[in-house]
Amino acid sequence: MLNALSIDLEDDWAIFSRNRLGKTISPTEAVVKSTHQIMQILDDHNTKATFFVLGTVAEKFPNLIKELAVNAHEIAVHGYSHKQLDLICPDEFRDEVCRSKKLLEDIISAEVYGYRAPVFSVTKSSSWAFDILAEEGYRYDSSIIPDKYKNYGWQGFEKDICKINLANGRSIVEVPMTVLSLPILNRSFVTGGGFMRYLPYAMMKFAMKKIQKQRPAIVYLHPYEIDISPMPEQVSLDHLDSKKRRKIECFLKFSGHFKKTMQGKLEKLLTDFEFTTIIDVINVRTLKSFCIEIENG
């Protein structure tokens, strides 16, 4: 079974500073270093992936995006500023997806087909996003986790790749994230990200084998998840009170411990299973007529 590997290319330090420290900084060189690290791992395993690129990262590091495209990885959109859909209006969303798509297409001189919302924030209440994406020329979306979690998820959504029929004869393909119910966790296991980082690789391998009996697995991770380098100079905790500073320092130490395991897990995953880009998986599924059609709304 051919699976899809996706990388949400964002700079965690810039988002961390904005959301946790109340300070806005531009993307740091850390994202370039960790993306190069992932690229080398992919090259070593002769694997191509889809990179959902944040607009602010592409704007500051266009050569990084060109390098990914030259190496035949798929370039897709992750929004411009990493704003969740529940925090913006449709007009602002349209501006974000148009701005980012044009930016990336200008950089790589090729069409961009895919979109993934920050924090998987396409839900039933923000399904208006499908119409905007289709109107702006996107072929597919990969933003839905078909289960309910605290801050995201669409419980009951189709778990396989499907075509969503929209108004005015338009349609868009949805590539939902792969979930598997595991009683031992008392919740669904999502292939990649924090689940892959914090849990033993054996659980990831078990989930992949079980999922592949029914459909391709859609796996995701972020460059920062394998980055164990020190905090960049641009990020400072000095303005925080001692209590909050200690809390964040403990969080960073805890997270950093599990990041040390991530490169080895990724290498095992690429050895044990076969991966390609999302657009390639869509094309294979469409050719085999496996793409389920559903009506939006």
Number of C-alpha atoms within 10 A of each C-alpha: 14 18 19 22 23 26 22 23 27 30 24 17 21 21 19 15 18 14 11 10 19 12 14 14 14 15 22 20 14 20 23 20 16 21 24 16 16 20 20 12 17 18 12 11 14 12 17 22 24 26 29 25 25 25 26 20 23 21 16 13 16 17 14 18 23 18 14 20 18 11 12 14 21 22 30 30 31 30 28 24 15 16 17 16 22 14 9 12 11 14 9 13 20 18 13 20 22 19 15 26 28 15 19 24 15 12 17 18 12 11 15 19 19 27 25 24 23 21 18 20 23 25 21 16 11 13 14 15 19 23 19 17 22 17 14 13 15 24 17 26 23 22 22 26 26 23 22 14 12 5 9 20 21 19 15 11 15 18 19 20 25 21 19 20 18 17 9 7 6 12 23 22 23 26 28 22 23 26 22 17 13 12 9 7 8 8 14 18 19 23 23 23 16 17 16 25 23 15 12 12 19 11 15 19 18 10 20 24 15 12 18 14 9 10 18 20 28 28 22 22 22 23 22 23 21 23 20 16 11 8 11 11 7 13 16 13 14 9 10 13 9 11 8 13 16 13 10 16 12 12 11 12 11 11 16 18 13 17 19 15 18 22 17 13 19 20 15 13 16 17 11 12 15 15 27 20 22 26 20 18 22 21 12 14 18 15 10 9 9 14 20 15 16 15 10 15 9
